[in-house]
Amino acid sequence: MLTDFGYVLLFIVTGSIFVGIALFVAKLIRPDKPNDIKLMTYECGEIPFGDARIQFNNRFYIIGLMFLIFEVEILLLFPWAVVFKDIGWFAFAAMFVFVFLIFIGFIYELGKGQLKWDIPVPKIPEYQEGIGVIEHEEEVRSKIPTVPAE
């Protein structure tokens, strides 16, 4: 007689064999006629051009992470609101602390300028004797490469 882990192993092996057979049969019966259009990268209907290895703006990732953080917060607030009367004031205080910490993180991101979509101009500090640290924003702005409009 099999143990509980034996049943799990049998299930995994059976599933793997079934998937392997299904993939093999699909390879045998599908048409295989590659051409340039079928092998082209799909870009949501746009014709791709240039190299795919470009520098990607990390603001997309930051905005995506902020979206996920607030999405999880909303997902936790809905069930809490449904059972709020049953769980009492302690749960209200706990949720208030949770929302407050998320809000502090949001204010921190706003303060750092991570949610601004335009490209910030880097400020290069320079030390001058007797004056201290100064920044030359105009010189830095002229050195930033611009992309020509198409």
TIRONU-750493 format. One record per atom (N, C-alpha, C, CB): residue in one letter; x, y, z. Coordinates in steps of 0.1 Angstrom, whole numbers, padded with zeros to 4 digits, always signed. Each point is the difference from the previous one (the first is absolute). Glycine has a CB too. Layout:
<nodes>
AXYZ;...
</nodes>
This chain:
<nodes>
M+0008-0012+0000;M-0008+0012+0000;M+0009+0012+0000;M-0019-0012+0012;L+0015+0023-0020;L+0008+0012-0001;L-0003+0009+0012;L-0001-0002-0025;T+0012+0009+0029;T-0002+0011+0010;T-0006+0012-0006;T+0020-0009+0013;D-0022+0019-0005;D-0006+0013-0006;D+0010+0006-0010;D-0013+0003+0022;F+0026-0003-0019;F+0009+0006-0009;F+0001-0009-0013;F+0013+0010+0019;G-0015-0022-0018;G+0000-0009-0012;G-0012+0004-0009;G+0010-0018+0013;Y-0021+0021-0008;Y-0011+0005-0008;Y+0003+0013-0007;Y-0016-0011+0015;V+0023+0020-0008;V+0004+0013-0006;V+0010-0003-0011;V-0004+0012+0021;L+0014-0021-0019;L+0010-0003-0010;L-0007-0007-0012;L+0017-0002+0018;L-0026-0007-0016;L-0007-0006-0011;L-0008+0010-0008;L-0002-0021+0014;F-0005+0030-0007;F-0007+0011-0007;F+0009+0009-0009;F-0017+0000+0019;I+0029+0003-0013;I+0009+0009-0008;I+0005-0008-0012;I+0007+0012+0021;V-0003-0024-0019;V+0005-0008-0012;V-0011-0002-0010;V+0016-0012+0015;T-0028+0009-0011;T-0011-0002-0010;T-0002+0013-0007;T-0010-0018+0014;G+0009+0029-0007;G-0002+0013-0007;G+0011+0004-0009;G-0012+0007+0020;S+0025-0010-0017;S+0011+0003-0009;S-0001-0009-0012;S+0014+0006+0020;I-0017-0018-0019;I-0001-0009-0011;I-0011+0005-0010;I+0008-0020+0014;F-0020+0023-0008;F-0011+0005-0008;F+0004+0013-0007;F-0016-0010+0016;V+0023+0019-0010;V+0004+0013-0006;V+0010-0003-0011;V-0004+0013+0021;G+0014-0022-0019;G+0009-0004-0010;G-0006-0006-0012;G+0017-0003+0018;I-0027-0006-0016;I-0007-0007-0012;I-0007+0011-0007;I-0002-0022+0012;A-0005+0031-0005;A-0008+0010-0007;A+0009+0009-0008;A-0017-0001+0018;L+0028+0005-0013;L+0009+0009-0008;L+0006-0007-0012;L+0006+0012+0021;F-0003-0025-0019;F+0006-0008-0012;F-0011-0002-0011;F+0015-0012+0016;V-0027+0009-0012;V-0011-0001-0010;V-0002+0013-0007;V-0011-0019+0013;A+0011+0030-0005;A-0002+0013-0006;A+0011+0004-0010;A-0012+0007+0021;K+0024-0011-0018;K+0011+0002-0010;K-0001-0008-0012;K+0015+0005+0019;L-0021-0017-0018;L-0002-0008-0012;L-0011+0005-0009;L+0008-0019+0013;I-0019+0025-0008;I-0011+0003-0008;I-0001+0015-0004;I-0011-0019+0010;R+0020+0028-0004;R-0001+0014-0004;R+0007+0003-0012;R-0002+0006+0024;P-0002+0004-0032;P+0007+0004-0012;P+0013+0008+0005;P-0021+0001-0014;D+0032-0003+0007;D+0012+0007+0003;D+0006+0007-0012;D+0005-0018+0017;K-0010+0030-0020;K+0004+0008-0011;K+0004+0014+0004;K-0016-0013-0015;P+0029+0014+0021;P+0004+0013+0005;P+0003+0009-0012;P+0009-0011+0021;N-0011+0024-0019;N+0004+0010-0010;N+0003+0012+0008;N-0015-0009-0018;D+0020+0020+0011;D+0005+0012+0007;D-0011+0007+0008;D+0016+0003-0019;I-0028-0003+0014;I-0011+0006+0008;I-0004-0007+0012;I-0009+0009-0021;K+0009-0023+0021;K-0003-0008+0011;K+0011+0001+0011;K-0014-0015-0015;L+0026+0016+0010;L+0011+0001+0010;L+0003+0014+0005;L+0010-0019-0012;M-0017+0029+0007;M+0002+0013+0005;M-0006+0002+0014;M-0001+0008-0024;T+0008+0000+0032;T-0005+0003+0014;T-0013+0007-0001;T+0024+0000+0009;Y-0034-0004-0001;Y-0013+0007+0000;Y+0001+0012+0010;Y-0012-0022-0005;E+0009+0033+0000;E+0001+0013+0008;E-0014+0007+0000;E+0024+0002-0006;C-0034-0010+0009;C-0014+0006+0001;C-0004+0006-0012;C+0003+0004+0024;G-0001-0010-0036;G-0004+0006-0012;G+0010+0009-0007;G-0023-0003+0008;E+0033+0008+0000;E+0010+0009-0006;E+0011-0008-0006;E-0006+0017+0017;I+0011-0012-0028;I+0012-0006-0007;I+0012+0003+0008;I-0011+0001-0023;P+0018-0011+0028;P+0012+0003+0009;P+0011+0006-0009;P-0006-0018+0016;F+0014+0027-0010;F+0012+0005-0007;F+0011+0003+0010;F-0015+0011-0018;G+0027-0011+0014;G+0011+0002+0008;G+0004-0012+0009;G-0007+0024+0000;D+0016-0022+0009;D+0004-0011+0009;D-0009-0001+0012;D+0024+0004-0008;A-0027-0016+0013;A-0008-0001+0011;A+0007+0002+0013;A-0013-0017-0013;R+0026+0018+0013;R+0008+0002+0012;R+0003+0015+0001;R+0011-0023-0002;I-0021+0030+0008;I+0002+0014+0002;I-0001+0002+0015;I-0010+0006-0022;Q+0014+0006+0026;Q-0001+0004+0014;Q-0015+0003+0003;Q+0024+0009+0001;F-0029-0016+0009;F-0014+0001+0004;F-0001+0009+0012;F-0006-0023-0010;N-0003+0032+0009;N-0002+0010+0011;N-0005-0008+0012;N-0005+0019-0016;N+0012-0018+0027;N-0004-0007+0012;N-0013+0006+0007;N+0024-0006+0003;R-0029+0017-0008;R-0012+0005+0006;R-0012-0009-0003;R+0009+0023-0002;F-0008-0031-0009;F-0011-0009-0002;F-0001-0011+0011;F+0003+0004-0025;Y+0009-0008+0029;Y+0000-0010+0011;Y-0005+0006+0013;Y+0019-0011-0011;I-0015+0024+0014;I-0003+0006+0013;I-0016+0002+0000;I+0023+0011+0001;I-0028-0006-0012;I-0015+0002-0001;I-0007-0013+0002;I+0003+0020-0015;G+0003-0031+0008;G-0006-0013+0001;G+0000-0005+0014;G+0007-0005-0023;L+0004+0007+0030;L+0001-0005+0014;L-0009+0008+0009;L+0023-0006-0004;M-0024+0019+0002;M-0010+0008+0008;M-0014-0005-0003;M+0016+0020+0000;F-0019-0023-0012;F-0014-0005-0003;F-0002-0013+0008;F+0001+0011-0023;L+0009-0020+0023;L-0002-0013+0007;L-0002+0002+0015;L+0014-0011-0018;I-0006+0021+0023;I-0002+0002+0015;I-0014+0005+0003;I+0025+0006+0001;F-0030+0004-0009;F-0013+0005+0003;F-0011-0010-0003;F+0009+0023-0004;E-0006-0032-0006;E-0010-0010-0004;E-0001-0010+0012;E+0005+0003-0025;V+0006-0007+0031;V-0001-0009+0011;V-0006+0006+0012;V+0021-0011-0008;E-0019+0024+0010;E-0007+0007+0010;E-0015+0000-0001;E+0020+0015+0002;I-0025-0012-0015;I-0014-0001-0002;I-0005-0014+0002;I+0002+0019-0017;L+0005-0029+0013;L-0004-0014+0001;L-0001-0003+0015;L+0010-0006-0022;L-0002+0012+0031;L-0001-0003+0014;L-0011+0009+0007;L+0024-0006+0000;L-0027+0017-0006;L-0011+0008+0006;L-0014-0005-0003;L+0015+0019-0003;F-0018-0025-0008;F-0013-0005-0003;F-0005-0010+0010;F+0004+0004-0024;P+0003-0015+0026;P-0005-0010+0010;P+0000+0006+0014;P+0009-0018-0014;W+0000+0027+0018;W+0000+0006+0013;W-0013+0009+0001;W+0025+0000+0000;A-0029+0007-0010;A-0012+0008+0001;A-0013-0008+0001;A+0012+0017-0014;V-0012-0029+0008;V-0012-0009+0000;V-0002-0005+0015;V+0004-0007-0024;V+0007+0004+0031;V-0002-0006+0013;V+0004+0010+0011;V+0005-0022-0009;F-0005+0035+0006;F+0004+0010+0010;F-0008+0000+0012;F+0007+0014-0019;K-0020-0016+0019;K-0008+0000+0012;K+0003-0012+0009;K-0018+0012-0013;D+0022-0023+0007;D+0003-0012+0008;D+0013+0001+0007;D-0015-0013-0015;I+0025+0020+0010;I+0014-0001+0005;I+0003+0011+0009;I+0006-0011-0021;G-0013+0022+0022;G+0002+0010+0011;G+0010+0010-0003;G-0007-0017+0015;W+0010+0025-0004;W+0008+0012-0001;W+0015-0004-0001;W-0017+0013+0013;F+0021-0024-0008;F+0014-0004-0001;F+0004-0002-0015;F-0001-0011+0022;A-0008+0005-0030;A+0003-0002-0014;A-0001+0014-0007;A-0010-0023+0001;F+0002+0032+0003;F+0000+0013-0006;F+0013+0007+0002;F-0025+0002+0004;A+0030-0003+0008;A+0013+0006+0003;A+0011-0006-0008;A-0008+0006+0023;A+0008-0019-0024;A+0010-0007-0008;A-0001+0004-0015;A-0001-0020+0016;M-0011+0021-0021;M-0001+0004-0014;M+0004+0015-0002;M-0018-0017-0003;F+0015+0025+0013;F+0004+0014+0000;F+0016+0001-0001;F-0021+0007+0013;V+0028-0015-0005;V+0014+0000+0000;V+0005-0005-0014;V+0001-0004+0025;F-0007-0006-0030;F+0004-0006-0013;F-0002+0011-0011;F-0007-0023+0007;V-0004+0029-0008;V-0003+0011-0010;V+0010+0012+0002;V-0024-0008-0002;F+0026+0011+0015;F+0009+0011+0003;F+0015-0003-0005;F-0014+0006+0020;L+0018-0018-0018;L+0014-0004-0005;L+0000+0001-0015;L+0004-0014+0020;I-0014+0009-0027;I+0000+0000-0015;I+0000+0015-0004;I-0013-0022-0001;F+0005+0030+0008;F-0001+0015-0004;F+0014+0006+0002;F-0024+0001+0007;I+0031-0004+0004;I+0014+0006+0002;I+0009-0005-0011;I-0004+0000+0025;G+0003-0012-0030;G+0008-0005-0011;G-0003+0008-0013;G+0001-0022+0011;F-0014+0025-0013;F-0004+0008-0011;F+0005+0014+0000;F-0020-0014-0001;I+0020+0020+0013;I+0005+0014+0002;I+0015+0000-0003;I-0018+0005+0017;Y+0025-0016-0012;Y+0014-0001-0002;Y+0004-0001-0015;Y+0002-0012+0022;E-0010+0004-0029;E+0002-0001-0015;E-0003+0013-0007;E-0006-0024+0001;L-0004+0032+0004;L-0003+0013-0006;L+0012+0009+0003;L-0025-0003+0002;G+0030+0003+0010;G+0011+0009+0004;G+0013-0003-0008;G-0011+0002+0023;K+0013-0015-0026;K+0012-0003-0007;K-0001+0003-0015;K+0004-0018+0016;G-0017+0021-0021;G-0002+0003-0014;G-0001-0012-0009;G+0012+0021+0005;Q-0014-0033+0001;Q-0001-0012-0008;Q-0013-0001-0008;Q+0015-0011+0017;L-0025+0018-0013;L-0012-0001-0007;L-0002+0011-0011;L-0010-0010+0020;K+0020+0019-0022;K+0000+0010-0010;K+0004-0007-0013;K+0005+0019+0016;W-0013-0017-0027;W+0003-0007-0012;W+0010+0007-0009;W-0023-0008+0001;D+0025+0021+0001;D+0011+0007-0008;D+0013-0004+0006;D-0016+0019-0006;I+0026-0017-0003;I+0014-0004+0004;I+0006+0011+0009;I+0003-0014-0021;P+0001+0012+0033;P+0006+0010+0008;P+0014+0003-0005;P-0014-0007+0020;V+0018+0020-0018;V+0013+0004-0004;V+0010-0003+0011;V-0010+0019-0015;P+0020-0026+0012;P+0010-0003+0011;P+0007+0012+0004;P+0002-0023-0008;K+0001+0025+0020;K+0007+0011+0005;K+0014-0005+0005;K-0021+0013+0007;I+0031-0007-0013;I+0014-0004+0003;I+0006+0010+0010;I+0003-0012-0023;P-0001+0008+0035;P+0005+0010+0009;P+0015+0003-0002;P-0016-0008+0017;E+0020+0020-0014;E+0014+0004-0002;E+0004+0008+0013;E-0002+0000-0026;Y+0014-0003+0031;Y+0005+0008+0011;Y+0009+0011-0004;Y-0002-0021+0014;Q-0002+0033-0009;Q+0009+0012-0002;Q+0005+0005+0013;Q-0013+0006-0021;E+0026-0003+0022;E+0006+0004+0012;E-0006+0013+0005;E+0021-0011-0007;G-0025+0012+0020;G-0006+0011+0006;G-0015+0002-0002;G+0022+0010-0004;I-0028-0017-0006;I-0014+0000-0003;I-0007-0012+0005;I+0004+0015-0020;G+0001-0026+0017;G-0006-0013+0003;G-0004-0008-0012;G-0008+0010+0021;V-0002-0018-0020;V-0005-0008-0011;V-0010+0008-0008;V+0004-0022+0013;I-0002+0022-0026;I-0009+0007-0009;I-0004-0010-0011;I+0009+0023+0005;E-0020-0020-0011;E-0005-0009-0011;E-0002+0008-0013;E-0011-0015+0017;H+0015+0010-0028;H-0001+0006-0013;H-0010-0007-0008;H+0024+0008+0000;E-0037-0004+0001;E-0011-0007-0007;E+0000+0003-0014;E-0013+0000+0021;E+0017+0012-0025;E+0000+0004-0015;E+0010-0008-0008;E-0008+0023+0007;E+0020-0025-0001;E+0010-0008-0007;E-0004-0014-0001;E+0018+0015+0008;V-0024-0021+0002;V-0004-0014+0000;V-0011-0001-0011;V+0006-0003+0024;R-0016+0012-0024;R-0011-0001-0010;R+0005+0000-0014;R-0015+0012+0017;S+0025-0004-0020;S+0005+0000-0014;S+0008-0013-0004;S+0002+0025+0003;K+0002-0033+0007;K+0008-0012-0003;K-0009-0012-0002;K+0019+0009+0013;I-0032-0008-0009;I-0009-0011-0001;I-0004-0003-0015;I-0009+0005+0023;P+0011-0017-0028;P-0003-0002-0014;P-0015+0000-0002;P+0021-0014-0003;T-0026+0019-0008;T-0014+0000-0003;T-0003-0009-0012;T-0002+0023+0009;V-0009-0029-0009;V-0004-0009-0011;V-0008+0008-0010;V-0002-0019+0015;P+0007+0019-0028;P-0007+0008-0010;P-0014-0005-0003;P+0022+0005-0010;A-0031+0004+0008;A-0014-0004-0003;A-0001-0006-0014;A-0008+0018+0015;E+0000-0028-0016;E-0001-0007-0013;E-0012+0005-0008;E+0010-0021+0010;
</nodes>
